[in-house]
Amino acid sequence: MKLVVQIDVQNAEEVVKAHKGQIMGMISDFMISKDKVKYKVERAIYEKVVDKISEELPKALNDEFISAKIKLEIIDDKNYTLKEI
């Protein structure tokens, strides 16, 4: 069984403006395309989701006495991330 989460950021430029200090290190070139800005914002969101799930899900399952292998994947055309917890 799988759970698939899709995120389609509609305001990537506003996110970059609001988080200049955090995201500008990631997006050092101001002249990158809107698609690249959107990709980088969405990728950062997915990575935060994976980090949070990696922390909280094992605790919640343990509280319910559930033993399970969990794989979290970020799949896109540019990068592939697999995290087993």
C-alpha positions in Angstrom: 0.0 0.0 0.0 1.3 3.5 -0.7 0.4 7.1 0.3 1.2 9.6 -2.4 1.4 13.3 -1.7 1.6 15.8 -4.5 2.3 19.5 -4.0 1.9 22.1 -6.7 3.1 25.5 -5.4 1.2 28.3 -6.9 3.2 31.2 -5.4 6.9 30.2 -5.6 8.1 33.8 -6.1 6.2 35.1 -3.1 7.7 32.2 -1.0 11.2 33.2 -2.1 10.5 36.8 -1.2 9.1 35.9 2.2 12.0 33.6 3.1 14.9 35.3 1.4 17.4 34.5 4.2 16.5 30.8 4.1 15.8 30.1 0.5 18.2 32.6 -1.1 21.1 30.4 -0.1 19.5 27.6 -2.0 18.6 29.9 -4.9 21.7 32.0 -5.4 21.0 33.2 -8.9 18.3 35.8 -9.2 18.0 35.2 -12.9 16.7 31.6 -12.8 13.5 30.7 -14.5 10.1 30.6 -12.7 10.0 26.9 -13.3 13.4 26.4 -11.5 12.2 28.6 -8.6 9.0 26.6 -8.3 11.0 23.3 -8.5 13.4 24.4 -5.7 10.5 25.6 -3.4 8.5 22.4 -4.0 11.6 20.2 -3.4 12.3 22.0 -0.1 8.7 21.4 1.0 9.0 17.7 0.1 12.2 17.4 2.1 10.6 19.1 5.1 7.7 16.7 4.9 10.0 13.7 4.7 12.0 15.0 7.7 8.9 15.5 9.8 7.3 12.2 8.9 10.6 10.5 9.7 10.6 11.9 13.2 6.9 11.6 14.1 5.6 8.5 12.3 7.9 5.9 14.1 6.9 7.4 17.5 3.2 7.2 16.7 3.5 3.6 15.4 5.5 2.6 18.5 2.8 4.1 20.7 0.4 1.8 19.0 2.8 -1.2 19.3 3.1 -1.4 15.5 6.4 -2.6 14.0 6.8 -1.6 10.4 9.3 -0.8 7.7 8.8 2.6 6.2 10.2 4.0 3.0 9.8 7.6 2.1 10.5 8.6 -1.5 10.8 11.9 -3.3 10.6 11.1 -7.0 11.1 13.6 -9.7 12.9 13.9 -13.0 15.9 15.7 -11.5 16.6 14.0 -8.2 15.6 10.8 -6.4 15.6 10.4 -2.7 14.8 7.3 -0.7 14.8 7.3 3.1 14.1 4.1 5.0 13.1 4.5 8.7 
